[in-house]
Amino acid sequence: MKKSGKKQKIFMLIVVVLLLIVGIFLWSPWKKETPPLYTLGEVKKGTMTKVIDATGTIEAIKTVDLSATASGTLEHVYVKQNEVVHKGQILADISSKSLTSIMKEAENTLRNKESHYQRLSNLYDEGAISFQMLDDAKLAYLNAKESYDKAKVDVHDTVIVSPMDGVIIGEPMKSGETVSQGLASQMVIASVADLSAMKIKLLVDETDIGAVKIGQKVDFTVDAYPGKTYHGIVTDISKKENTAKNQAGNSSVVYYPVYVLVNDDEIEGLYPSMTARAEITGNEISDALIVPVSAIRSDAKGSYVYKNTDQGLSKVYIDTGMTTDTDVQVLSGLEEHDEIVVGGTLPEEMHVHGKKGAAVVGV
């Protein structure tokens, strides 16, 4: 029994010693604390370029939809889709017997009124009639002439003529189809496009439109030719907004049309209505102080970074300028070659001045 009690005391002593060792290890002041891990980068100088992304549609430099002011049946259509046409070329004509009949009747009336007016004019010169009779005859003649001129224009409008050199795009109407005027939407007989030059109508977000200027370079791609980049130049910026719902559908997004002229030597293979995904090269700033976007933090006082000093990390407020997808221009608060935190697990709320961490030297 005495031996058993002695063994139990020894066992309890060993347990107490082990607990003391573990406690000393856990609470001893010489235990190393795991420092926060972050990445340091250097403030650099370089050139920053603002790039504006936008999507739009390729268009012919000029397109005209031809319709008729006269009603009737298309008697002939002389052109087909993709046919090259020239200014003044007859594309189609409308058979309208009623208009021709009205014109002939108006012509006969005009001849009659003109002859009557000339006869009364001679009689008035001889003093045989009053001025009032001559004046009435003159008025009748002028009204007849106006009616004839209108009827002649109406008949002329039955001939559809190309207003410019170009190409027929889309299928024109067919012979035998009826053309009616006065409809809510005009009936387009044929469309002529000038494909000697192409343009893009881009829709630029209102937050980016201030960075777009006439003359800026544009790079764009189309789905039809993957991997190929086309080029153009901004020629016009519309002040008429386009409004669309955002993806969530709970608010509106405002866009402004920006027109881009495609380089003449690159229009081959481009078609109207193709979707263009473009990058507009905006403002360029040389010799700018640049830090990564990931280095910038902000609070109620403004934007700041963590700067590495001999005493540890120091919170430094900065003024910023141009911002791109990857970089931010620093206007004040930092100098070239300053080391700053550009990433890592550094807690935002910690008071870091005078505190060292485990730094991984980055960019």
Helices and strands as residue ranges (DSSP letters): H 2-27, E 37-42, E 44-66, E 72-77, E 84-85, E 90-95, H 97-125, H 131-156, E 159-161, E 166-168, E 178-179, E 190-205, G 209-211, E 217-222, E 230-237, E 242-245, E 252-262, G 264-266, E 275-292, G 293-295, E 297-299, E 302-309, E 312-317, E 319-323, E 327-332, E 339-344, E 358-361
